Amino acid sequence: MTSKARPEIEIRGARTNNLKNISLSIPHNKLIVVTGISGSGKSSLVFDILAKEGQRRYFETLPSFARQFMGKLNRPDVDAIEGLSPVIAIGQQTSGMHARSTVGTLSDIYDLLRLLFARTGTTDRDIELSRALFSFNSEVGKCKQCNGIGREEQIDLNRLIVFPEKSIREGALAPTLPNGYIMYSQVTIDVLNQVCEAEGFSVDLPWNELTEEQRQVILYGSEKIKVPFGKHSLESRLKWTGIKAKPREEGYYKGMLPIMSDILRRDRNANILKYVHSVSCPACNGTRLNNDALSVTVHGKSIAKIVTLELNELKAWIDINTWRSVGQPIVAKIVAQVDL
């Protein structure tokens, strides 16, 4: 009986790997999910039985000249398989992509779109249109703030402020050490209190009772008074023996978030990463491209807008627009390759 005549795939006596003489039927034209505990034979059934046998049968239909370059495919250990058509197996391994990879780059569609925009795009800026301009991997095209990633790591206040009902001195902020010093503040708690008092409040008020302006002082700094930096008070420094205490640097309190962000830009510090979350880059809105690249349009759309389209929407956009360009026959070839 041929595979087209059968309403299902029938497997009898599968004995590959962890499969112990398994028989089952799988209906055609259905989405089938194979589940089970580790070692139950899921991969053996899907890849070693169905995929391998489907490929073997397909290769047998090819001319003998072509088959000699493909090597020999052994039949899986199974009594019988009926109703099986040629198959495409998508493996479980990664494709070697990195942080900048997308479906468009992996399928080469994005490269074709870059070329299309370089040949047919228009802009009101004095820039040279090139494929590199529309690449988030190139210096001329990528957003400088997020380095072409489209995401930016920022301090998450929900992770930083863990006990809003407590005061700053009592440990409202997560980086507070047992001795009261708040990491990344660069000042002792008493010095921080001097800054707060200059701004009209104190570190002994609960965080949730502070005004937004007062919270901004703790988080982003103040220029009301200059204070000494360092996590050791003057009293404790005077008690040191064998070490000559150097005068402390003085300046305006910088604020925790600028300090943490500066450290994060220089080094992905594991301690600071505990207080970080990823957000869409505010400079490029997640498009990964700079303003020069985003200013270029083709039929009224930027390349950032085009890459958000579903495949059927992309095809519709291509079909409704005119692509004949005098002196540029390559444009028609590009469109033909993108038009799926």
Secondary structure as a PSIPRED ss2 file (coil, helix, strand):
# PSIPRED VFORMAT (PSIPRED V4.0)

   1 M C   1.000  0.000  0.000
   2 T C   1.000  0.000  0.000
   3 S C   1.000  0.000  0.000
   4 K C   1.000  0.000  0.000
   5 A C   1.000  0.000  0.000
   6 R C   1.000  0.000  0.000
   7 P C   1.000  0.000  0.000
   8 E E   0.000  0.000  1.000
   9 I E   0.000  0.000  1.000
  10 E E   0.000  0.000  1.000
  11 I E   0.000  0.000  1.000
  12 R E   0.000  0.000  1.000
  13 G E   0.000  0.000  1.000
  14 A E   0.000  0.000  1.000
  15 R C   1.000  0.000  0.000
  16 T C   1.000  0.000  0.000
  17 N C   1.000  0.000  0.000
  18 N C   1.000  0.000  0.000
  19 L C   1.000  0.000  0.000
  20 K C   1.000  0.000  0.000
  21 N C   1.000  0.000  0.000
  22 I E   0.000  0.000  1.000
  23 S E   0.000  0.000  1.000
  24 L E   0.000  0.000  1.000
  25 S E   0.000  0.000  1.000
  26 I E   0.000  0.000  1.000
  27 P E   0.000  0.000  1.000
  28 H C   1.000  0.000  0.000
  29 N C   1.000  0.000  0.000
  30 K C   1.000  0.000  0.000
  31 L C   1.000  0.000  0.000
  32 I C   1.000  0.000  0.000
  33 V C   1.000  0.000  0.000
  34 V C   1.000  0.000  0.000
  35 T C   1.000  0.000  0.000
  36 G C   1.000  0.000  0.000
  37 I C   1.000  0.000  0.000
  38 S C   1.000  0.000  0.000
  39 G C   1.000  0.000  0.000
  40 S C   1.000  0.000  0.000
  41 G C   1.000  0.000  0.000
  42 K H   0.000  1.000  0.000
  43 S H   0.000  1.000  0.000
  44 S H   0.000  1.000  0.000
  45 L H   0.000  1.000  0.000
  46 V H   0.000  1.000  0.000
  47 F H   0.000  1.000  0.000
  48 D H   0.000  1.000  0.000
  49 I H   0.000  1.000  0.000
  50 L H   0.000  1.000  0.000
  51 A H   0.000  1.000  0.000
  52 K H   0.000  1.000  0.000
  53 E H   0.000  1.000  0.000
  54 G H   0.000  1.000  0.000
  55 Q H   0.000  1.000  0.000
  56 R H   0.000  1.000  0.000
  57 R H   0.000  1.000  0.000
  58 Y H   0.000  1.000  0.000
  59 F H   0.000  1.000  0.000
  60 E H   0.000  1.000  0.000
  61 T C   1.000  0.000  0.000
  62 L C   1.000  0.000  0.000
  63 P C   1.000  0.000  0.000
  64 S H   0.000  1.000  0.000
  65 F H   0.000  1.000  0.000
  66 A H   0.000  1.000  0.000
  67 R H   0.000  1.000  0.000
  68 Q C   1.000  0.000  0.000
  69 F C   1.000  0.000  0.000
  70 M C   1.000  0.000  0.000
  71 G C   1.000  0.000  0.000
  72 K C   1.000  0.000  0.000
  73 L C   1.000  0.000  0.000
  74 N C   1.000  0.000  0.000
  75 R C   1.000  0.000  0.000
  76 P C   1.000  0.000  0.000
  77 D C   1.000  0.000  0.000
  78 V E   0.000  0.000  1.000
  79 D E   0.000  0.000  1.000
  80 A E   0.000  0.000  1.000
  81 I E   0.000  0.000  1.000
  82 E E   0.000  0.000  1.000
  83 G C   1.000  0.000  0.000
  84 L C   1.000  0.000  0.000
  85 S C   1.000  0.000  0.000
  86 P C   1.000  0.000  0.000
  87 V C   1.000  0.000  0.000
  88 I C   1.000  0.000  0.000
  89 A C   1.000  0.000  0.000
  90 I C   1.000  0.000  0.000
  91 G C   1.000  0.000  0.000
  92 Q C   1.000  0.000  0.000
  93 Q C   1.000  0.000  0.000
  94 T C   1.000  0.000  0.000
  95 S C   1.000  0.000  0.000
  96 G C   1.000  0.000  0.000
  97 M C   1.000  0.000  0.000
  98 H C   1.000  0.000  0.000
  99 A C   1.000  0.000  0.000
 100 R C   1.000  0.000  0.000
 101 S C   1.000  0.000  0.000
 102 T C   1.000  0.000  0.000
 103 V H   0.000  1.000  0.000
 104 G H   0.000  1.000  0.000
 105 T H   0.000  1.000  0.000
 106 L H   0.000  1.000  0.000
 107 S H   0.000  1.000  0.000
 108 D C   1.000  0.000  0.000
 109 I H   0.000  1.000  0.000
 110 Y H   0.000  1.000  0.000
 111 D H   0.000  1.000  0.000
 112 L H   0.000  1.000  0.000
 113 L H   0.000  1.000  0.000
 114 R H   0.000  1.000  0.000
 115 L H   0.000  1.000  0.000
 116 L H   0.000  1.000  0.000
 117 F H   0.000  1.000  0.000
 118 A H   0.000  1.000  0.000
 119 R H   0.000  1.000  0.000
 120 T H   0.000  1.000  0.000
 121 G C   1.000  0.000  0.000
 122 T E   0.000  0.000  1.000
 123 T C   1.000  0.000  0.000
 124 D C   1.000  0.000  0.000
 125 R C   1.000  0.000  0.000
 126 D C   1.000  0.000  0.000
 127 I C   1.000  0.000  0.000
 128 E C   1.000  0.000  0.000
 129 L C   1.000  0.000  0.000
 130 S C   1.000  0.000  0.000
 131 R H   0.000  1.000  0.000
 132 A H   0.000  1.000  0.000
 133 L H   0.000  1.000  0.000
 134 F H   0.000  1.000  0.000
 135 S C   1.000  0.000  0.000
 136 F C   1.000  0.000  0.000
 137 N C   1.000  0.000  0.000
 138 S C   1.000  0.000  0.000
 139 E C   1.000  0.000  0.000
 140 V C   1.000  0.000  0.000
 141 G C   1.000  0.000  0.000
 142 K E   0.000  0.000  1.000
 143 C C   1.000  0.000  0.000
 144 K C   1.000  0.000  0.000
 145 Q C   1.000  0.000  0.000
 146 C C   1.000  0.000  0.000
 147 N C   1.000  0.000  0.000
 148 G C   1.000  0.000  0.000
 149 I C   1.000  0.000  0.000
 150 G C   1.000  0.000  0.000
 151 R E   0.000  0.000  1.000
 152 E E   0.000  0.000  1.000
 153 E E   0.000  0.000  1.000
 154 Q E   0.000  0.000  1.000
 155 I E   0.000  0.000  1.000
 156 D C   1.000  0.000  0.000
 157 L H   0.000  1.000  0.000
 158 N H   0.000  1.000  0.000
 159 R H   0.000  1.000  0.000
 160 L H   0.000  1.000  0.000
 161 I E   0.000  0.000  1.000
 162 V C   1.000  0.000  0.000
 163 F C   1.000  0.000  0.000
 164 P C   1.000  0.000  0.000
 165 E C   1.000  0.000  0.000
 166 K C   1.000  0.000  0.000
 167 S E   0.000  0.000  1.000
 168 I C   1.000  0.000  0.000
 169 R C   1.000  0.000  0.000
 170 E C   1.000  0.000  0.000
 171 G C   1.000  0.000  0.000
 172 A C   1.000  0.000  0.000
 173 L E   0.000  0.000  1.000
 174 A C   1.000  0.000  0.000
 175 P C   1.000  0.000  0.000
 176 T E   0.000  0.000  1.000
 177 L C   1.000  0.000  0.000
 178 P C   1.000  0.000  0.000
 179 N C   1.000  0.000  0.000
 180 G C   1.000  0.000  0.000
 181 Y C   1.000  0.000  0.000
 182 I E   0.000  0.000  1.000
 183 M C   1.000  0.000  0.000
 184 Y C   1.000  0.000  0.000
 185 S C   1.000  0.000  0.000
 186 Q C   1.000  0.000  0.000
 187 V E   0.000  0.000  1.000
 188 T C   1.000  0.000  0.000
 189 I H   0.000  1.000  0.000
 190 D H   0.000  1.000  0.000
 191 V H   0.000  1.000  0.000
 192 L H   0.000  1.000  0.000
 193 N H   0.000  1.000  0.000
 194 Q H   0.000  1.000  0.000
 195 V H   0.000  1.000  0.000
 196 C H   0.000  1.000  0.000
 197 E H   0.000  1.000  0.000
 198 A H   0.000  1.000  0.000
 199 E C   1.000  0.000  0.000
 200 G C   1.000  0.000  0.000
 201 F C   1.000  0.000  0.000
 202 S C   1.000  0.000  0.000
 203 V C   1.000  0.000  0.000
 204 D C   1.000  0.000  0.000
 205 L C   1.000  0.000  0.000
 206 P E   0.000  0.000  1.000
 207 W H   0.000  1.000  0.000
 208 N H   0.000  1.000  0.000
 209 E H   0.000  1.000  0.000
 210 L C   1.000  0.000  0.000
 211 T C   1.000  0.000  0.000
 212 E H   0.000  1.000  0.000
 213 E H   0.000  1.000  0.000
 214 Q H   0.000  1.000  0.000
 215 R H   0.000  1.000  0.000
 216 Q H   0.000  1.000  0.000
 217 V H   0.000  1.000  0.000
 218 I H   0.000  1.000  0.000
 219 L H   0.000  1.000  0.000
 220 Y H   0.000  1.000  0.000
 221 G C   1.000  0.000  0.000
 222 S C   1.000  0.000  0.000
 223 E C   1.000  0.000  0.000
 224 K C   1.000  0.000  0.000
 225 I C   1.000  0.000  0.000
 226 K E   0.000  0.000  1.000
 227 V E   0.000  0.000  1.000
 228 P E   0.000  0.000  1.000
 229 F C   1.000  0.000  0.000
 230 G E   0.000  0.000  1.000
 231 K C   1.000  0.000  0.000
 232 H C   1.000  0.000  0.000
 233 S C   1.000  0.000  0.000
 234 L H   0.000  1.000  0.000
 235 E H   0.000  1.000  0.000
 236 S H   0.000  1.000  0.000
 237 R H   0.000  1.000  0.000
 238 L H   0.000  1.000  0.000
 239 K C   1.000  0.000  0.000
 240 W C   1.000  0.000  0.000
 241 T C   1.000  0.000  0.000
 242 G C   1.000  0.000  0.000
 243 I C   1.000  0.000  0.000
 244 K C   1.000  0.000  0.000
 245 A C   1.000  0.000  0.000
 246 K C   1.000  0.000  0.000
 247 P C   1.000  0.000  0.000
 248 R C   1.000  0.000  0.000
 249 E C   1.000  0.000  0.000
 250 E E   0.000  0.000  1.000
 251 G E   0.000  0.000  1.000
 252 Y E   0.000  0.000  1.000
 253 Y C   1.000  0.000  0.000
 254 K C   1.000  0.000  0.000
 255 G C   1.000  0.000  0.000
 256 M H   0.000  1.000  0.000
 257 L H   0.000  1.000  0.000
 258 P H   0.000  1.000  0.000
 259 I H   0.000  1.000  0.000
 260 M H   0.000  1.000  0.000
 261 S H   0.000  1.000  0.000
 262 D H   0.000  1.000  0.000
 263 I H   0.000  1.000  0.000
 264 L H   0.000  1.000  0.000
 265 R H   0.000  1.000  0.000
 266 R H   0.000  1.000  0.000
 267 D C   1.000  0.000  0.000
 268 R C   1.000  0.000  0.000
 269 N C   1.000  0.000  0.000
 270 A H   0.000  1.000  0.000
 271 N H   0.000  1.000  0.000
 272 I H   0.000  1.000  0.000
 273 L H   0.000  1.000  0.000
 274 K C   1.000  0.000  0.000
 275 Y C   1.000  0.000  0.000
 276 V E   0.000  0.000  1.000
 277 H E   0.000  0.000  1.000
 278 S E   0.000  0.000  1.000
 279 V E   0.000  0.000  1.000
 280 S E   0.000  0.000  1.000
 281 C C   1.000  0.000  0.000
 282 P C   1.000  0.000  0.000
 283 A C   1.000  0.000  0.000
 284 C C   1.000  0.000  0.000
 285 N C   1.000  0.000  0.000
 286 G C   1.000  0.000  0.000
 287 T C   1.000  0.000  0.000
 288 R C   1.000  0.000  0.000
 289 L E   0.000  0.000  1.000
 290 N C   1.000  0.000  0.000
 291 N H   0.000  1.000  0.000
 292 D H   0.000  1.000  0.000
 293 A H   0.000  1.000  0.000
 294 L H   0.000  1.000  0.000
 295 S C   1.000  0.000  0.000
 296 V C   1.000  0.000  0.000
 297 T E   0.000  0.000  1.000
 298 V E   0.000  0.000  1.000
 299 H C   1.000  0.000  0.000
 300 G C   1.000  0.000  0.000
 301 K E   0.000  0.000  1.000
 302 S E   0.000  0.000  1.000
 303 I H   0.000  1.000  0.000
 304 A H   0.000  1.000  0.000
 305 K H   0.000  1.000  0.000
 306 I H   0.000  1.000  0.000
 307 V C   1.000  0.000  0.000
 308 T C   1.000  0.000  0.000
 309 L C   1.000  0.000  0.000
 310 E C   1.000  0.000  0.000
 311 L H   0.000  1.000  0.000
 312 N H   0.000  1.000  0.000
 313 E H   0.000  1.000  0.000
 314 L H   0.000  1.000  0.000
 315 K H   0.000  1.000  0.000
 316 A H   0.000  1.000  0.000
 317 W H   0.000  1.000  0.000
 318 I H   0.000  1.000  0.000
 319 D H   0.000  1.000  0.000
 320 I H   0.000  1.000  0.000
 321 N C   1.000  0.000  0.000
 322 T C   1.000  0.000  0.000
 323 W C   1.000  0.000  0.000
 324 R C   1.000  0.000  0.000
 325 S C   1.000  0.000  0.000
 326 V C   1.000  0.000  0.000
 327 G C   1.000  0.000  0.000
 328 Q C   1.000  0.000  0.000
 329 P C   1.000  0.000  0.000
 330 I H   0.000  1.000  0.000
 331 V H   0.000  1.000  0.000
 332 A H   0.000  1.000  0.000
 333 K H   0.000  1.000  0.000
 334 I H   0.000  1.000  0.000
 335 V H   0.000  1.000  0.000
 336 A H   0.000  1.000  0.000
 337 Q H   0.000  1.000  0.000
 338 V H   0.000  1.000  0.000
 339 D C   1.000  0.000  0.000
 340 L C   1.000  0.000  0.000
